[in-house]
Amino acid sequence: MNRKLLISFFFLIIVSLLIVILNSVNQLPHNSNVSWPTKIWDEGTTSKVDSKELNKMID
């Protein structure tokens, strides 16, 4: 029981760190060299082109 609690707490820390990293990446100026997840995140996945690109990456 204690071990499960420790694992879940560790996982929570990792997720929060990931969110902080993603937010700091989003603060960077727009650059053609920025990786595709950041580009899609910045544009908000509202355009159909981004959705198609995302589907290609998933496939």
C-alpha positions in Angstrom: 0.0 0.0 0.0 2.8 2.4 0.9 4.7 1.6 -2.2 1.7 2.3 -4.4 1.3 5.7 -2.8 5.0 6.5 -3.4 4.8 5.5 -7.1 1.7 7.6 -7.6 3.3 10.6 -5.9 6.4 10.2 -8.1 4.2 10.0 -11.2 2.5 13.2 -10.2 5.9 15.0 -9.9 6.9 13.8 -13.4 3.6 15.0 -14.9 3.9 18.4 -13.3 7.5 18.7 -14.4 6.5 17.8 -18.0 3.8 20.5 -17.9 6.4 23.1 -16.8 8.8 22.1 -19.5 6.0 22.3 -22.2 5.0 25.7 -20.9 8.6 27.0 -21.1 8.9 25.5 -24.7 5.8 27.4 -25.7 7.3 30.7 -24.5 10.0 30.4 -27.1 9.7 32.6 -30.3 8.2 30.9 -33.4 10.9 29.0 -35.2 10.9 26.6 -38.1 13.3 24.3 -36.2 10.7 23.8 -33.4 9.6 20.2 -33.2 6.1 19.3 -34.5 4.2 18.9 -31.2 5.1 22.5 -30.2 4.0 23.7 -33.6 0.7 22.0 -33.4 0.3 23.1 -29.7 1.0 26.7 -30.7 -1.5 26.7 -33.5 -4.1 25.0 -31.3 -4.9 22.1 -33.7 -7.8 24.2 -35.0 -6.8 24.1 -38.7 -7.4 21.0 -40.7 -3.8 20.9 -42.0 -2.5 20.4 -38.4 -4.9 17.6 -37.8 -3.8 15.8 -41.0 -0.2 16.3 -40.0 -0.9 14.9 -36.5 -2.7 11.9 -38.0 0.3 11.2 -40.2 2.6 11.4 -37.2 0.4 8.9 -35.3 0.2 6.5 -38.3 
